Amino acid sequence: MSNKPNNYLKEISDITNQVKKSDVIINKNNQIKDLKESLSETLDSTNEIFKSLIKLIESNIKDEDIRLESSNIIKNSSLQFQKTLEEIQIKLSQQNVSEEE
């Protein structure tokens, strides 16, 4: 008879530990989701900055060679920035998946 209360206490303890682990996983998932959203917003904002910069270059620089080269440098920088953020998002997704397993 004294064994039953101990079993119940153990079960309650096990359940409590599982709930705590679930809370930690949910919290991490929310943080990763927030980080992904923030990265996406950063990407959008930075793309707008690059577009504005290209427009400024194209409208203000009269020398065609300099204008084209400057525009190409900005476009390449933009593409590299996008690629880097996409790689970060992929790594975050992979990390999130591995933690869930």
Secondary structure, DSSP 4 states (H G I P E B T S, - for coil): -THHHHHHHHHHHHHHHHHHHHHHHHHHHHHHHHHHHHHHHHHHHHHHHHHHHHHHHHHH---HHHHHHHHHHHHHHHHHHHHHHHHHHHHHHHHHHHHH-
